């Protein structure tokens, strides 16, 4: 299938007329080799830190090792390691050495910050599974019930999970200790934006509204900027070139960050549970205010509109989730999101090709864009 250049109702900034072709429907893009190499270095750094911490605290009380090991298991269970990769390639593109411990530590900090966000997000959403295994709060609640301890199992599980997330947050801070002030300022802003986006998500879910403008704002602050733009900015700041490169990196990072979240929304509604590591349809059961749902609500009438109003019911059966999925398809919402992903990704790739980044970084960031846009998990 040839390239499609279609203006759609979301993510529109300017018409794209470049010559680059982005494959519209690859069957689950594979992770670039460069991403796997970066991931390995970051994983080794996280493992070294958490192993040392587990030894340190187990000498105080053997029970304390379990808290750190729970965090280590979550990080080790999977993850795409995208944030370290974007940070790495901005650093290299700005002239930095990719093996520098400074950028490896920053990548490890991003992974631990993400672990913090996932653990707390799972509590807020009441999620049972993450990366193909029980979520942290469910694991500890089950331990409480199994041991017959005093108090309420749910509260114990959620309380311990909050502490696991908080530990991840502190360890991430420790890894950023050597970063220059300019990089630390971006990192701090990223963390504020993440919390702002999460609040908007919780608020939108509670209100049961799926306004398109609000949905885009949530996806930008909770995911898009946090996953792509800000890690790029941190990388440039580590290399001392943030002032020069912030704009060009945003020209790449903002559209790709939006494409990332739009793909996430599609995977949450239509993906393969074995690939994404959690039940498909959970976003629909929670009534997450996504652009996908907002577009369908704008277009649906009659029985289809009534069906969509059931989004947000945690008791939806698989059959009822399938009915919602059908409406998302029949209204054209799914196709519109796919077209938006294609256009936004093309915009991002063309932008990085004309940037002042080193050629090696340009190539790697273009490869990452394709993976981000058409990943299957």
DADA-V347909 format. One record per helix or strand of 3 or more residues. SS is the DSSP state (helix for helix, strand for strand). FROM is the first residue (numbers start at 1). LEN is the number of residues. If there is no record, write none. Layout:
ss;from;len
SS;FROM;LEN
SS;FROM;LEN
This chain:
ss;from;len
helix;33;26
helix;64;13
helix;82;12
helix;101;25
helix;136;12
helix;153;23
helix;181;27
helix;212;27
helix;242;29
helix;273;4
helix;282;5
helix;291;9
helix;302;7
helix;318;13
helix;333;21
helix;359;16
